[in-house]
Amino acid sequence: MRHKDKFEIVDGVAGNARITGMVSVVLLVLLIAEAATIPLIGQLRGPHIFIGMLLLGPLALKFFSTGYRFARYYAHTPAYVSHGPPALGLRLLAPVLVVTTVALFATGVALLIVGPDNGQLQFLHKLSFIVWVAFISVHLLGHLVELPGLAMPDWRRSAPEAVRLAGAGPRILLLTSAVTGGLVLGFLGLAVAGSWLS
């Protein structure tokens, strides 16, 4: 491997970590907003649906960025292998977190489509939320300290050379596109949520 290629791959590892950190912060803010609607779900059903659908855009990007790192690590790409995997506990947690996340959002979208009369789906949505909260809390605690250092540098134009990294523009564009896609889904969700909002 040429010397330049080595640096490109190392930058790729750091760039992947940064986009994962940036989208994680967006997800955290949106999840807090979504959680705030739950105690008053009767009055805040519209915002709950909108934010829930909006979350799908950033969530897809998070799945992509972490899945890409997973694939490169297990394909034995040297820079990803030398960077190492997440802590063992977080690795063991990851499959359950993915399954519960998919279950939570899949049941939410299904409920939006079929309407409020399906008690079984409502039960599964609530159950998946309870299980998901437990696992996402552990996941968040495992990454909370590192988030600011990953999420902020690409937004600082006057960042010291030591923290500059090629590809900041495309990473910001990718994040913006994910949020924009989520906004489109949010408005689409409201458009089909008539039975929930009437």
VENVENMO-V166239 format. One record per pair of residues at least 24 apart in sequence whose C-alpha atoms are under 8 Angstrom apart, sorted by the first residue. I is the first residue (numbers start at 1). J is the second residue. If there is no record, write none. Layout:
i->I j->J
i->I j->J
//
This chain:
i->6 j->79
i->9 j->79
i->10 j->79
i->10 j->80
i->11 j->165
i->11 j->166
i->13 j->69
i->13 j->79
i->13 j->80
i->13 j->83
i->14 j->165
i->15 j->165
i->15 j->166
i->15 j->167
i->15 j->168
i->15 j->171
i->16 j->65
i->16 j->69
i->17 j->150
i->18 j->150
i->18 j->151
i->18 j->154
i->19 j->65
i->19 j->150
i->19 j->151
i->19 j->171
i->19 j->172
i->19 j->175
i->20 j->62
i->20 j->65
i->20 j->66
i->20 j->150
i->20 j->151
i->21 j->147
i->21 j->148
i->21 j->150
i->21 j->151
i->22 j->147
i->22 j->150
i->22 j->151
i->22 j->152
i->22 j->175
i->23 j->58
i->23 j->59
i->23 j->61
i->23 j->62
i->23 j->151
i->23 j->175
i->24 j->62
i->24 j->147
i->25 j->147
i->25 j->151
i->26 j->58
i->27 j->55
i->27 j->58
i->27 j->59
i->30 j->55
i->31 j->55
i->45 j->196
i->45 j->197
i->46 j->190
i->46 j->197
i->49 j->112
i->49 j->186
i->49 j->189
i->49 j->190
i->49 j->193
i->50 j->185
i->50 j->186
i->50 j->187
i->50 j->189
i->50 j->190
i->51 j->186
i->52 j->105
i->52 j->108
i->52 j->186
i->53 j->109
i->53 j->182
i->53 j->183
i->53 j->185
i->53 j->186
i->53 j->189
i->54 j->179
i->54 j->181
i->54 j->182
i->54 j->183
i->54 j->184
i->54 j->185
i->54 j->186
i->55 j->179
i->55 j->182
i->56 j->105
i->56 j->182
i->56 j->185
i->57 j->178
i->57 j->179
i->57 j->180
i->57 j->181
i->57 j->182
i->57 j->183
i->57 j->185
i->58 j->175
i->58 j->178
i->58 j->179
i->58 j->182
i->60 j->178
i->61 j->175
i->61 j->178
i->90 j->139
i->90 j->142
i->93 j->135
i->93 j->139
i->96 j->135
i->97 j->132
i->97 j->135
i->97 j->136
i->100 j->128
i->100 j->129
i->100 j->131
i->100 j->132
i->101 j->128
i->101 j->132
i->103 j->128
i->104 j->128
i->104 j->129
i->104 j->132
i->112 j->189
i->112 j->192
i->112 j->193
i->112 j->196
i->113 j->192
i->113 j->193
i->115 j->193
i->115 j->195
i->115 j->196
i->116 j->195
i->116 j->196
//
